[in-house]
């Protein structure tokens, strides 16, 4: 009988080592995988942290840029409002481009109010703000030019006004000289007290009691400057007590002297004067009261100027 030989370990001797080596390999692989997972998780966490930090920096940068742009925009807008409030011409100038400016401001406000605005949008806002500031500078230069033109025009206007005033003064002076030259002159002035008889015959008298009226007669001298036409002549008679003989119901009134003051006149007459010719004029004054004894003076006026005067004395009446 053949004897079979088996490698059976004796009791108490070490067993085969192959299974233990296999388990160790598995454990090693598991540990390596676990370590790799931890390493990956740590790497991914660190990378995410870096990305978050970068995002935070980007957000902070965008926010700072937006705040800075908002300040620039506010300053530009305030400058524009200030120019408009100080200068009415600026207001009309801005109104000519009102649509363009309003669209620009609306776009800037839209970008700056957007908290999620991108760098590209902020760059657009910066460009628009710079354009707005450039427009404002242009408006400022236009205002300064207009103000300069206004100063020049004001100076020219003042010079023209002075020249006009000077010409006006000369013209007024010449006109006054012409007016003075055209004032008529009276000569051969007589104030005749007259008595009117029952038959209508007029007799000269020197007695106050007998005088019924006074006749003023004079001549208007020839004048080559006074134009042909109607001339209004005023006669003012003063009584011995220095009161004017003036009764409104009998045609008396007031006229204006060359200095602007008013004077009572006794009677007046419109004379058809011819340039360069001498003319005789007479006026009658018959009052509704008795004449007083004493000196009577008569003054003749044309264009507010006294052109002659005369005097007569009425005496006290006798028995006849």
Secondary structure, 3 states (H helix, E strand, C coil): CCCCCCCCCCCCCCCCCHHHHHHHHHHHHHHHHHHHHHHHHHHHHHHHHHHHHHHHHHHHHHHHHHHHHHHHHHHHHHHHHHHHHHCHHHHHHHHHCHHHHHHHHHHHHHHHCCCCCCHHHHHHHHHHHHHHHHHHHHHHHHHHHHHHHHHHHHHHHHHHHHHHHHHHHHHHHHHHHHHHHHCCCEEEEEEEEEEECCCCCEEECCECCCCCEEEEEEEECCCCCCCCEEEEEEEEEECCCCCECCCHHHCCEEEECCCCCEEEECEEEEEEECCCCCEEEEEEECCCCCCCCEEEEEEEEECCEEEEEEEEEEECCCCC
